[in-house]
Amino acid sequence: MIRDITLGQYYPAASVLHRLDPRVKLSGTLIYVISLFLFQSFTGYIVATVFLVSMIALSRVPVGFIFRGLKAIFAFLVITAVLNVFLTPGRELVSFWKFTITIEGVRLAAFMMIRLVYLIIGSSIMTLTTTPSSLTDGLEKGLGWMKVMKVPVHEIAMMMSIALSFIPILMEETDKIIKAQQARGADFESGNLIRRIRSLVPILVPLFVSAFRRANDLALAMESRCYRGGEGRTKLHPLKYKKRDAAAYLVLLLYLAAIVAVGIIF
């Protein structure tokens, strides 16, 4: 289960998406996520599906690797769908005992499932095709206008990048702790719910200790290198837009046009 989380991981490949400016990918991901919550018809999700499939193909990341990240949230998806099906009022579809399934509930559950799945896949594509350092540069450059309002843009981008880069590290650490505890005879799968929750304590305690130790080591390393924020710092590889980035923005404009057309027609 731990290894199934793909969000925050980087998958090296020679693809068009890997070579795009990180600001383009951040903008595209933001637009795509917002559009998922604007669609109110299945026609809109057909447009979103075509766009997502195209991005997966362009990324050259194995489809199985991308969809593996959905295993970690499968239980959450099922719970969300069940709650929407049984708790949404509307026209009755099926009724048994004290439960009633409505047409609106099924429709809302389907929309929520699609939204969550597409949100995870879309966000994963961005992190799989963008290195943490490029992501930091893209966030800092893209939010540069906020410096006028005295917002610490560099520090915010650095924190987000560090948080994303810590995800695979902590996953690997958790996997090692689980295997070590199992080698000592720990059982995490048998027993009732309360016993299973208690069995997580031998995992969570060393995991938190390791996370705080790594954070402290990182802080000491940054301090020893005289890190004092982003003021006056230069970049080894400054971000510059290229022709392929302009083409990518054009694709985003076409996607926005398709969103508007779907919203008006349907």
Beta strands, then each sheet from edge to edge (+ up, - down):
strand 1: 92-96
strand 2: 99-102
sheet 1: 1+ 2-
end
